[in-house]
Amino acid sequence: MTPPARPPVGGAVAPGGRMPRWLPRAMVLALALVAVFQLGSWAFHQLTGLLINILIAFFLALAIEPAVSWMASRGMRRGLGTGLVFLTVMIASAGFVTLLGSMLAGQIITMVEGFPDYLDSVINWINAHFNTELRRVDVQEGLLRSDWLRNYVQNSATGVLDVSAQVLGGLFQLLTITLFAFYFAADGPRLRRALCSVLPPARQAEVLRAWEIAVNKTGGYLYSRGLMALVSGVAHYILLEFLGVPYAPVLAVWVGLVSQFIPTIGTYLAGALPMLIAFTVDPWYALWVLIFVVIYQQFENYVLQPKLTAKTVDIHPAVAFGSVIAGTALLGAVGALIAIPAVATLQAFLGAYVKRYDVTDDPRVHGHRRRAPGTGLVTRARGVWGRLRTAESGASGGGSVGQPGEAERDSAGESGQGLAEERS
């Protein structure tokens, strides 16, 4: 009988040997994992819009959760209470948009009708200061015959379909968010029970606690924003009414809502419309509105917002600003809108798991520097003054040769004391 062949040394496959049994299965498994990853990445990119809408709807449901729970505790069904909340919001939004649209339409008509007078005043000012001979007819003909106006009209005509598609897409997105928010708010208890049913009891308590914190922080954020919108609206209404700007109530509501609920650029968008309307009354009024908007924004950022945010959301202004920037970089305007309540919820939830200690009573904690003994400004000044007096007494030659005078002894004593303090 021939002895069996020994296995190859070092794991090498002998000539004519078979492939290991595990290698085909490993290759198939690796290809399957790559295919699943590619499919998941493609599905995630395709569903990004839907996931963002669900996230917005979830925070919207958290915002109206206190009102719905309050009505449900008084015997009303949650579905009916949620419908009433959404109906109230829709009626208020529709009324505001209608008033704002009528105001804008009226102001646009006024501006178009008064455009020749504005153009004449501008032409007269240019002719008076630059010694030119411009005429309104020449300017109008130049505008009508310009290539810029022709291209603008053509692009506007071709972009009507794009604008219509965007409007329809926005309406569909709004409907999607509303439906998801309605289901999240109306079926909130059922959703929490379904989520807790797949978790152990300890995890259930943590999830319910996180849910409660999210509701409180989101409601506090909206409460603080609504209060700041009210203060901003009242302040701008007083200014616009004092200047005699038309549609002052609608403009005040516009400034309050847009400046508070559109992060980062909301202030500039809110102030642009009152400035435009004020410019139609008097150009100097637009300047006064701009100055007031800038001053009020500083007051809000450094005085009003920190106090209200600390009482409702309990988040540092620097952290809030950083979270808005991070949310904008990740999800755009949606991320900027939900960044502050999300970070406040995460901060409050993690605060229970961070161990804290008593702060030491050190002056450096309160922003005071600790100085070594003898390094103060007064001590150094006394030492320098003592040395100067010693030098002056030595130059004057006061006292006898063998026994110094009283002045020298005093200056020497002070100098020695100063030098000792300086050495210490």
SEKE-892716 format. One record per residue (C-alpha): residue in one letter; x, y, z. Coordinates in steps of 0.05 Angstrom, whole numbers, padded with zeros to 5 digits. Layout:
// SEKE-892716
- A  X  Y  Z
...
This chain:
// SEKE-892716
- M  00000  00000  00000
- T  00025  00070  -00018
- P  00028  00119  00040
- P  -00021  00178  00037
- A  00006  00245  00011
- R  00024  00296  00064
- P  -00012  00363  00065
- P  00026  00421  00032
- V  00072  00460  00078
- G  00051  00532  00095
- G  -00021  00524  00070
- A  -00002  00525  -00004
- V  -00046  00487  -00051
- A  -00011  00428  -00082
- P  -00012  00422  -00158
- G  -00077  00388  -00178
- G  -00107  00400  -00108
- R  -00178  00421  -00095
- M  -00203  00490  -00075
- P  -00220  00496  00000
- R  -00294  00486  00013
- W  -00302  00551  00052
- L  -00274  00595  -00004
- P  -00335  00594  -00051
- R  -00382  00608  00007
- A  -00338  00665  00031
- M  -00337  00696  -00039
- V  -00413  00690  -00045
- L  -00422  00720  00024
- A  -00376  00779  00008
- L  -00412  00792  -00058
- A  -00479  00788  -00022
- L  -00456  00838  00031
- V  -00432  00886  -00022
- A  -00498  00879  -00060
- V  -00538  00891  00004
- F  -00496  00953  00021
- Q  -00505  00982  -00049
- L  -00580  00968  -00047
- G  -00586  01000  00022
- S  -00546  01061  00000
- W  -00589  01069  -00062
- A  -00654  01061  -00022
- F  -00630  01111  00030
- H  -00615  01164  -00023
- Q  -00681  01152  -00056
- L  -00720  01158  00010
- T  -00681  01217  00039
- G  -00739  01265  00024
- L  -00790  01219  00057
- L  -00745  01209  00118
- I  -00737  01285  00126
- N  -00813  01294  00121
- I  -00823  01241  00174
- L  -00772  01275  00219
- I  -00808  01342  00211
- A  -00875  01309  00225
- F  -00848  01276  00288
- F  -00824  01342  00317
- L  -00889  01376  00297
- A  -00927  01321  00333
- L  -00883  01331  00394
- A  -00899  01406  00391
- I  -00974  01396  00393
- E  -00972  01338  00441
- P  -00986  01381  00504
- A  -01048  01412  00473
- V  -01074  01345  00448
- S  -01060  01311  00516
- W  -01096  01369  00552
- M  -01158  01359  00510
- A  -01154  01283  00516
- S  -01151  01289  00593
- R  -01218  01326  00591
- G  -01254  01270  00554
- M  -01242  01289  00482
- R  -01216  01236  00434
- R  -01144  01246  00413
- G  -01162  01243  00339
- L  -01214  01298  00346
- G  -01167  01341  00389
- T  -01110  01333  00339
- G  -01158  01353  00283
- L  -01179  01415  00320
- V  -01107  01436  00332
- F  -01089  01427  00259
- L  -01153  01463  00237
- T  -01136  01522  00281
- V  -01065  01526  00254
- M  -01090  01520  00182
- I  -01142  01575  00190
- A  -01091  01622  00223
- S  -01039  01607  00168
- A  -01090  01617  00112
- G  -01114  01683  00141
- F  -01043  01709  00149
- V  -01023  01688  00078
- T  -01086  01721  00050
- L  -01074  01786  00087
- L  -01001  01786  00067
- G  -01017  01771  -00006
- S  -01069  01826  -00010
- M  -01020  01875  00022
- L  -00964  01856  -00026
- A  -01011  01861  -00086
- G  -01034  01930  -00065
- Q  -00964  01954  -00053
- I  -00939  01926  -00120
- I  -00996  01963  -00156
- T  -00978  02027  -00119
- M  -00905  02020  -00136
- V  -00920  02006  -00210
- E  -00967  02067  -00214
- G  -00916  02112  -00179
- F  -00856  02085  -00217
- P  -00855  02143  -00268
- D  -00853  02194  -00211
- Y  -00796  02156  -00177
- L  -00759  02153  -00243
- D  -00769  02227  -00255
- S  -00742  02244  -00186
- V  -00681  02200  -00197
- I  -00667  02230  -00266
- N  -00674  02301  -00240
- W  -00625  02286  -00183
- I  -00575  02256  -00232
- N  -00581  02315  -00280
- A  -00572  02365  -00223
- H  -00511  02332  -00193
- F  -00474  02306  -00254
- N  -00494  02358  -00306
- T  -00526  02307  -00352
- E  -00587  02313  -00398
- L  -00624  02247  -00386
- R  -00697  02240  -00403
- R  -00748  02190  -00380
- V  -00767  02171  -00451
- D  -00695  02153  -00468
- V  -00688  02111  -00405
- Q  -00753  02074  -00419
- E  -00734  02060  -00491
- G  -00666  02036  -00470
- L  -00697  01988  -00420
- L  -00748  01962  -00470
- R  -00695  01950  -00524
- S  -00643  01920  -00477
- D  -00621  01848  -00486
- W  -00625  01838  -00411
- L  -00701  01850  -00409
- R  -00712  01805  -00470
- N  -00673  01748  -00439
- Y  -00708  01758  -00372
- V  -00776  01753  -00405
- Q  -00757  01691  -00444
- N  -00729  01657  -00382
- S  -00790  01676  -00342
- A  -00836  01647  -00396
- T  -00797  01582  -00398
- G  -00793  01578  -00322
- V  -00868  01580  -00310
- L  -00873  01504  -00315
- D  -00815  01496  -00267
- V  -00847  01542  -00217
- S  -00914  01505  -00223
- A  -00879  01438  -00212
- Q  -00844  01466  -00150
- V  -00909  01492  -00123
- L  -00944  01425  -00133
- G  -00885  01389  -00101
- G  -00887  01436  -00042
- L  -00961  01424  -00032
- F  -00951  01349  -00035
- Q  -00894  01353  00015
- L  -00937  01395  00062
- L  -00994  01344  00056
- T  -00946  01287  00072
- I  -00919  01323  00134
- T  -00989  01339  00158
- L  -01013  01267  00151
- F  -00953  01238  00187
- A  -00957  01290  00242
- F  -01031  01276  00251
- Y  -01019  01201  00259
- F  -00960  01212  00307
- A  -01001  01258  00351
- A  -01067  01221  00348
- D  -01037  01152  00358
- G  -00982  01174  00406
- P  -01000  01126  00463
- R  -01007  01068  00414
- L  -00940  01084  00383
- R  -00906  01086  00451
- R  -00937  01019  00470
- A  -00914  00988  00405
- L  -00844  01013  00416
- C  -00841  00991  00489
- S  -00868  00922  00473
- V  -00802  00902  00439
- L  -00758  00928  00496
- P  -00742  00902  00566
- P  -00773  00940  00625
- A  -00709  00979  00641
- R  -00704  01003  00569
- Q  -00778  01020  00567
- A  -00769  01069  00625
- E  -00711  01103  00589
- V  -00750  01109  00524
- L  -00811  01138  00558
- R  -00767  01187  00596
- A  -00732  01208  00531
- W  -00800  01217  00498
- E  -00825  01261  00555
- I  -00762  01303  00553
- A  -00769  01312  00478
- V  -00841  01335  00486
- N  -00822  01385  00541
- K  -00762  01413  00504
- T  -00798  01419  00437
- G  -00857  01453  00470
- G  -00811  01499  00509
- Y  -00774  01517  00445
- L  -00838  01535  00409
- Y  -00863  01573  00471
- S  -00800  01615  00474
- R  -00801  01628  00399
- G  -00874  01647  00402
- L  -00861  01695  00460
- M  -00803  01727  00424
- A  -00845  01733  00361
- L  -00899  01769  00402
- V  -00848  01818  00431
- S  -00816  01830  00363
- G  -00883  01840  00330
- V  -00906  01890  00382
- A  -00841  01929  00379
- H  -00841  01934  00303
- Y  -00915  01951  00302
- I  -00903  02011  00347
- L  -00848  02035  00301
- L  -00887  02025  00236
- E  -00949  02057  00265
- F  -00908  02116  00290
- L  -00878  02126  00220
- G  -00946  02119  00187
- V  -00927  02058  00145
- P  -00989  02024  00116
- Y  -01008  01953  00136
- A  -00970  01959  00201
- P  -01006  01901  00237
- V  -00993  01852  00180
- L  -00921  01874  00174
- A  -00911  01866  00249
- V  -00938  01795  00247
- W  -00893  01780  00187
- V  -00831  01806  00224
- G  -00847  01767  00287
- L  -00861  01700  00254
- V  -00807  01701  00200
- S  -00751  01727  00245
- Q  -00764  01673  00298
- F  -00784  01611  00259
- I  -00735  01617  00200
- P  -00665  01608  00230
- T  -00603  01646  00210
- I  -00632  01688  00152
- G  -00701  01699  00181
- T  -00683  01766  00210
- Y  -00660  01794  00143
- L  -00720  01767  00106
- A  -00766  01795  00159
- G  -00736  01865  00157
- A  -00733  01870  00081
- L  -00808  01874  00070
- P  -00822  01930  00120
- M  -00763  01969  00091
- L  -00792  01961  00021
- I  -00861  01984  00043
- A  -00831  02042  00083
- F  -00790  02063  00022
- T  -00854  02073  -00018
- V  -00876  02124  00035
- D  -00810  02159  00046
- P  -00739  02135  00032
- W  -00716  02161  00100
- Y  -00768  02116  00134
- A  -00733  02055  00104
- L  -00668  02078  00136
- W  -00702  02086  00204
- V  -00732  02016  00197
- L  -00664  01987  00181
- I  -00632  02021  00242
- F  -00688  01996  00287
- V  -00683  01925  00260
- V  -00608  01923  00273
- I  -00614  01951  00344
- Y  -00672  01906  00362
- Q  -00634  01845  00336
- Q  -00576  01860  00382
- F  -00624  01869  00441
- E  -00657  01803  00425
- N  -00592  01765  00416
- Y  -00558  01790  00479
- V  -00615  01805  00528
- L  -00681  01774  00509
- Q  -00663  01707  00478
- P  -00613  01683  00531
- K  -00663  01694  00587
- L  -00722  01661  00552
- T  -00681  01604  00525
- A  -00650  01590  00593
- K  -00719  01584  00624
- T  -00753  01543  00570
- V  -00700  01503  00531
- D  -00642  01509  00580
- I  -00587  01510  00528
- H  -00527  01556  00523
- P  -00532  01609  00467
- A  -00465  01586  00438
- V  -00489  01514  00437
- A  -00554  01536  00404
- F  -00516  01575  00351
- G  -00469  01516  00337
- S  -00528  01467  00333
- V  -00563  01512  00282
- I  -00500  01514  00239
- A  -00491  01438  00244
- G  -00565  01426  00229
- T  -00561  01471  00168
- A  -00500  01434  00142
- L  -00534  01366  00151
- L  -00606  01378  00131
- G  -00610  01450  00106
- A  -00666  01494  00131
- V  -00702  01435  00163
- G  -00641  01418  00204
- A  -00634  01490  00226
- L  -00706  01490  00249
- I  -00704  01426  00290
- A  -00631  01431  00313
- I  -00644  01469  00378
- P  -00700  01424  00406
- A  -00661  01362  00385
- V  -00597  01384  00420
- A  -00636  01407  00481
- T  -00670  01339  00485
- L  -00603  01302  00478
- Q  -00570  01347  00529
- A  -00626  01337  00580
- F  -00627  01262  00569
- L  -00552  01253  00576
- G  -00549  01298  00636
- A  -00579  01243  00680
- Y  -00521  01197  00663
- V  -00463  01246  00673
- K  -00435  01245  00744
- R  -00424  01314  00773
- Y  -00380  01338  00831
- D  -00379  01398  00877
- V  -00338  01455  00847
- T  -00277  01476  00887
- D  -00276  01545  00919
- D  -00218  01570  00877
- P  -00214  01643  00853
- R  -00197  01618  00783
- V  -00265  01586  00778
- H  -00296  01656  00782
- G  -00247  01685  00731
- H  -00197  01715  00781
- R  -00123  01702  00773
- R  -00083  01676  00833
- R  -00022  01719  00846
- A  00041  01698  00883
- P  00058  01738  00946
- G  00098  01801  00931
- T  00082  01803  00857
- G  00028  01855  00861
- L  00033  01922  00827
- V  00032  01961  00893
- T  00089  01919  00924
- R  00133  01928  00862
- A  00120  02003  00861
- R  00140  02009  00935
- G  00205  01972  00921
- V  00223  02017  00863
- W  00206  02079  00903
- G  00250  02055  00961
- R  00310  02044  00915
- L  00302  02113  00884
- R  00301  02146  00953
- T  00363  02108  00973
- A  00400  02131  00910
- E  00379  02203  00922
- S  00402  02202  00995
- G  00469  02172  00976
- A  00481  02225  00923
- S  00466  02282  00971
- G  00517  02255  01022
- G  00472  02266  01082
- G  00497  02247  01153
- S  00569  02234  01179
- V  00619  02185  01152
- G  00617  02136  01209
- Q  00544  02142  01227
- P  00489  02151  01175
- G  00436  02203  01183
- E  00363  02191  01201
- A  00340  02202  01129
- E  00388  02149  01104
- R  00366  02100  01157
- D  00293  02110  01138
- S  00306  02102  01064
- A  00351  02042  01076
- G  00297  02011  01119
- E  00244  02022  01066
- S  00291  01998  01011
- G  00308  01936  01050
- Q  00235  01923  01063
- G  00219  01932  00990
- L  00276  01886  00968
- A  00254  01833  01018
- E  00182  01836  00993
- E  00208  01832  00921
- R  00251  01771  00937
- S  00193  01737  00972
